[in-house]
Structure formats: structure tokens, C-alpha cells
């Protein structure tokens, strides 16, 4: 069945059916007639024809580092809540933390297969920068701050500066930090820089070197906790870039008979469920991940409607959630 056949059954012109399908103006009487025929016949317009006619796919590509993450899944939920309400579908591309796959998906999506892209970014290599600058479709970055590009990001520096300050205020003087690869600007660079600045400004300069670089896994958190204590000696606080790393560190400490928070304080980041159900529960930083996804989707919709809209950079807040691992009773 095609538009002409629908029009004949509804007693209207083919142009009226076209206007109906594209939300154009029609009298209520004609709308009702067309709606009745579509419901009775089960007519569905060809998506390919709509794309050729409107040059719009009503689809947004979302490039993400790993779907099996509380933070990432929350960002995606925020994106979907906004786009679904506007009639868009999302197409997920999981890179498994591979920057080369990020570039591949940027290239694939740029080939006019989606209307725009939300990139839940990890790194910005020169090739990433070139791809973003040369993109033929709008790209909004979520989770990282990239000046001059539309982005929604978190206050990684201040949140970890405050978390380090929290354990120092509790009397800790020998600290360690487990972070991520420095290529990741937010998680790898900013959080480590905040830790180092905080200990130096507290007069604990020697603690700035007590850092380790881990993968985003529990096993890596356990391994790096052991390396830090072996290299730096006894510590009285361990600050971790993610809750997953903190849980791995907790497993190592428990295996060594080091009580938390008795002999050592421990903190994470992400306010995930895993850090809430451990014993002890882990003090953490809560970011507003779902809101960041929703904000990114709103920015993208603005760019789709008005491509000349100046790039907006949206910084979101945070809260420190203190739990048992820093001496707080639940």
C-alpha cells in the first residue's frame, strides 16, 4: 500500500496524507479520515523514502566506552528519556574502551546514517580532534570538557580535591591514590591532579607521588592497592577514581587483615550500588549522570534545529556521600 491508495480510501488527496505523516496542517476531519484508514490497514510509510524526502533519520548515534557500567547506563537512560519524547531512536555503539573503535564509529555515523551523535568520550587524540572538527553532523560530548565544542561534563577536579580534603581533615597523613590512564582527561588527569594539589597544599608534598594507574576493573583495583602499599609502606587513606576500583582495593585490604575504617580510610566515586552494599559501605562522590545524558540530548536537539547555535559547555555539580569506609555510621 502507498500514499495514493491511503488517500483514495480516506477520500483525500495524496498531498493531504503526506502532510498528515509529516505533522503538517490539516483539518480535524481529514486527520480523522486518514487516521482511520491507517489504523484499519496497518499502513506504515517506508523509512527509506522518508529519509530521502526529509534528509532526516530521526536516529541519534550514541558512542559509549562500555555499556556494563552504572555511570554509562545512567547517562544513556538520560539521553533516551529526552530523545524518545521527541520521536527519536538511539543507536548504541559500544567501543569497549578502544579509542580506535571510537574513531570508526564517528566515521560511520558521519556518513549521514544518523542525524547527530552523542559521544560519551574518554580520550581526545589528534585524530579525534580532526574527526570532531570535520564532522558533517552535530556531535555533542558527554563526560568530558572540550573547550569550543558542545559538551556536558562534571567537576572532576573540585570533587576529588574536596574528597582528598575530607580524609585529610579526618587526620590522615599518609595517602594513596588509584586512578586511570592519563589519556582520559577527566578520570585520568583531572582527578589525579586534584589529589596531588590537595595533598601539596596541606603540606603533605611527599604523598603526591603515592599514585597508581589502573584499568576500570575490580581486579585492577585489588592489584594496584597491593602495589601502592608495597611501594609506599603503610597508608592511612586510599582514594580511588571509581567505586569499582575501591571495591577491589577493599578486597585486598581485607585479605591483608587491614581494617576499614579502623586502620585505613577508603573512598570511591560514582555512588554505584556495589559500593553501597559492601561491608563497610564505601564513601563516594555522586555525579548526576542521568541529568548529564538529558542535557547532552537537549544540546543536540538545539543543534539539529538551529545548526548555527554557538557551542555550549555545561558543567554539572556533585555531592560527597559519606559512608562507613570513612567512619560514618549508616
C-alpha positions, 0 to 999 in steps of 0.5 A, spaced: 500 500 500 502 507 498 500 514 499 495 514 493 491 508 495 491 511 503 488 517 500 483 514 495 480 510 501 480 516 506 477 520 500 483 525 500 488 527 496 495 524 496 498 531 498 493 531 504 496 524 507 503 526 506 502 532 510 498 528 515 505 523 516 509 529 516 505 533 522 503 538 517 496 542 517 490 539 516 483 539 518 480 535 524 476 531 519 481 529 514 486 527 520 480 523 522 479 520 515 486 518 514 487 516 521 482 511 520 484 508 514 491 507 517 489 504 523 484 499 519 490 497 514 496 497 518 499 502 513 506 504 515 510 509 510 517 506 508 523 509 512 527 509 506 523 514 502 522 518 508 529 519 509 530 521 502 524 526 502 526 529 509 534 528 509 532 526 516 533 519 520 530 521 526 536 516 529 541 519 534 548 515 534 550 514 541 558 512 542 559 509 549 566 506 552 562 500 555 555 499 556 556 494 563 557 500 567 552 504 572 555 511 570 554 509 562 547 506 563 545 512 567 547 517 562 544 513 556 537 512 560 538 520 560 539 521 553 533 516 551 528 519 556 529 526 552 530 523 545 524 518 545 519 524 547 521 527 541 520 521 536 527 519 536 531 512 536 538 511 539 543 507 536 548 504 541 555 503 539 559 500 544 567 501 543 569 497 549 574 502 551 578 502 544 579 509 542 580 506 535 573 503 535 571 510 537 574 513 531 570 508 526 564 509 529 564 517 528 566 515 521 560 511 520 555 515 523 558 521 519 556 518 513 549 521 514 546 514 517 544 518 523 542 525 524 547 527 530 551 523 535 552 523 542 559 521 544 560 519 551 568 520 550 574 518 554 580 520 550 581 526 545 587 524 540 589 528 534 585 524 530 579 525 534 580 532 534 580 532 526 574 527 526 570 532 531 572 538 527 570 535 520 564 532 522 558 533 517 553 532 523 552 535 530 556 531 535 555 533 542 560 530 548 558 527 554 563 526 560 568 530 558 570 538 557 572 540 550 573 547 550 569 550 543 565 544 542 558 542 545 559 538 551 556 536 558 561 534 563 562 534 571 567 537 576 572 532 576 577 536 579 573 540 585 570 533 587 576 529 588 580 535 591 574 536 596 574 528 597 582 528 598 580 534 603 575 530 607 580 524 609 585 529 610 581 533 615 579 526 618 587 526 620 590 522 615 597 523 613 599 518 609 595 517 602 594 513 596 591 514 590 588 509 584 586 512 578 586 511 570 590 512 564 592 519 563 589 519 556 582 520 559 582 527 561 577 527 566 578 520 570 585 520 568 588 527 569 583 531 572 582 527 578 589 525 579 591 532 579 586 534 584 589 529 589 596 531 588 594 539 589 590 537 595 595 533 598 601 539 596 597 544 599 596 541 606 603 540 606 603 533 605 608 534 598 611 527 599 604 523 598 603 526 591 607 521 588 603 515 592 599 514 585 597 508 581 594 507 574 589 502 573 584 499 568 576 500 570 576 493 573 575 490 580 581 486 579 585 492 577 583 495 583 585 489 588 592 489 584 594 496 584 592 497 592 597 491 593 602 495 589 601 502 592 602 499 599 608 495 597 611 501 594 609 506 599 609 502 606 603 503 610 597 508 608 592 511 612 587 513 606 586 510 599 582 514 594 580 511 588 577 514 581 571 509 581 567 505 586 569 499 582 576 500 583 575 501 591 571 495 591 577 491 589 582 495 593 577 493 599 578 486 597 585 486 598 585 490 604 581 485 607 585 479 605 591 483 608 587 483 615 587 491 614 581 494 617 576 499 614 575 504 617 579 502 623 586 502 620 585 505 613 580 510 610 577 508 603 573 512 598 570 511 591 566 515 586 560 514 582 555 512 588 554 505 584 550 500 588 556 495 589 559 500 593 553 501 597 552 494 599 559 492 601 561 491 608 563 497 610 559 501 605 564 505 601 564 513 601 563 516 594 562 522 590 555 522 586 555 525 579 548 526 576 549 522 570 542 521 568 541 529 568 548 529 564 545 524 558 538 529 558 542 535 557 547 532 552 540 530 548 537 537 549 544 540 546 543 536 540 536 537 539 538 545 539 543 543 534 539 539 529 534 545 529 538 551 529 545 548 526 548 555 527 547 555 535 554 557 538 557 551 542 555 550 549 559 547 555 555 545 561 558 543 567 554 539 572 555 539 580 556 533 585 555 531 592 560 527 597 556 521 600 559 519 606 559 512 608 562 507 613 569 506 609 570 513 612 567 512 619 560 514 618 555 510 621 549 508 616 
